[in-house]
Amino acid sequence: MIIAITAPEMERLIPGFDRLPSPLTSKAVRKLLTQAINASKAVPRHNHESGHVGAIVTAEQYEIYSPGNPWIDPIHPGMSPTFPNNFPNDIEKAAAKSEYDWRLTEWSNHDVYKKRMRQCLDAAVPDEYKFTEDPIGGPSFGNINNRDIIARLIGTYGHLTSKEIEENEKELLTPLKPEETVATLIRRYKKVKMSASWNGAHR
């Protein structure tokens, strides 16, 4: 069962992030990423054990959190239920109404989540590191979505150090233990690749 989440409840689930320093540091930006991921995990979504993490990471990155269960942003189901034919019986009407209700609730929760995440990002990032200049409101992220805001911050300021890159490579080259399977190696590869893509480090 999907339960509607109100704006005040969302504020309790996502209380906010630490204010980033100016000038930005790689460590601080990557801490923001961690806080955003942990906050998104706390916001439930039907059939997604990692909550709303998929709303702020790429499809490839989300595969680490939810293998075989791709993330698709919820969409509004429309103004009324869709019936299977022009003359639905009572059972078909009830099933369509039930599906409509949970899809509408899922979309509403996602919408409340997006707005709260944006509020937290706006508060955490100093104005000089925002991407656009609103002639009325001043510096802002414009119409960039939360996923792209985080990706641009990480890609620009969150680079891994040479030591961290070497540690990633070491993990890739570590031989499998006798009890480990090829699936373990694949997960290790995906984890390192995700770390590199999140933190602006590629070799």
Order of alpha helices (4+ residues) and beta strands (2+ residues): alpha-alpha-alpha-alpha-beta-beta-alpha-alpha-alpha
